[in-house]
Amino acid sequence: MIDNLTKIAKDLPATVPFVGPETQERENNYKFLARIGANESVFGPSEKVQDAIKNAAPLTWQYGDPENFDLIDALASFYSLKRENFVVGEGIDGLLGYLVRLFLEPGDRVVTSLGAYPTFNYHVVGFGGKLSLVPYKNFHEDLSGLIKEAKKVKAKILYFSNPDNPMGTFHQKKDVQKFIDQVPDDTLLCLDEAYSDFVGQDELAELDTSRINVIRFRTFSKAYGLAGLRVGYAIGNSTLISSFNKVRNHFGVNKIGQIAALAALEDQEYLRKTLISVEESKLRIKSIFSKMGFSSLESHTNFVAINMGKDSNYAKNILTELIKNKIFVRMPGVAPLNSFIRVSAGQEEDLRNLEKALAEIMRKN
Ligand SMILES: Cc1ncc(COP(=O)(O)O)c(C=O)c1O
């Protein structure tokens, strides 16, 4: 039977884009003391959202609304756009898969940054696309390098994440605007804004839905604290957006997820509080590492990239020790980014545990 796999699937390595903290807990036979490695929101969803989830629990015998009607309605009024400009899906991750399925033929070229979000790459190779990887420049995604490469290889899709993961860096509105203007007509710009809630809406490029070759992705997983419910959305030109109906899993977004995301969007006061907690936490993370002599990049997300100052082996070694000390953190996978460790915002208790573990590790190193 395995011989019946498609040629693309046969040739794929059996990779997982991310090893989950649960996998590590099972392997190590312990529970993490601090879960600050996956850029989740430890501050969780608001009380109002939790109440909405509890109230909806008895309705889980129902499928979710395949049109995600109420949530899309709320998003349309939140952004002052039309319903037709939105598609809701199983997190950005799910939507990226649909996007790639819609646009890639085997062998088509796709441009992204070397070391950028791996789940996108995972989808691209899964549909037979060929990746062109542009190195970061000064720990930022290289805007002119990305455009140059997209033109050179006649890319079908150009992926750019702003703010960026894994470095947490950000390109200013005017530069992104210029970048968008330079994207070739035949290339679709996939602008991943998973972390956009952590910068002011007025710092982001205009949402211009007249552009047929730009699609923006946002999520309820980060600032809104709903990663486990898997709800994300894309914003774009109505023709582009409607094409998702050809391939999306119409019942993919679960009922509780739809209800919770709607309640979260309506609770902007709680979002503001979360953003303050995240900023405070990031300052604390920076100070914990700076006391040990490590600097960090300015972060525009809910995590901090810490420069471990030496080579990737050194960073990997400290990361391994942190994991052994039950602190879940991650690090970028490729040079030159892999001399950094990435720490997500945590509660005070998480950060006390981090501080203690790091101090012990550094005494020995
Ligand atoms: C850049 C980027 N895009 C997308 C995602 C995933 O978003 P979602 O939970 O909506 O699938 C992440 C999560 O870490 C991310 O860092």
The ligand as a Gaussian input file, in Angstrom:
#p B3LYP/6-31G(d) Opt

LIG

0 1
 C        5.191000      33.335000      12.033000
 C        4.126000      32.413000      12.504000
 N        3.080000      32.129000      11.703000
 C        2.098000      31.306000      12.080000
 C        2.132000      30.717000      13.326000
 C        1.041000      29.742000      13.682000
 O       -0.153000      30.383000      13.866000
 P       -1.470000      29.542000      14.145000
 O       -1.425000      29.103000      15.564000
 O       -2.563000      30.508000      13.848000
 O       -1.454000      28.382000      13.220000
 C        3.178000      30.959000      14.192000
 C        3.232000      30.301000      15.513000
 O        4.232000      30.196000      16.155000
 C        4.204000      31.831000      13.772000
 O        5.252000      32.079000      14.550000

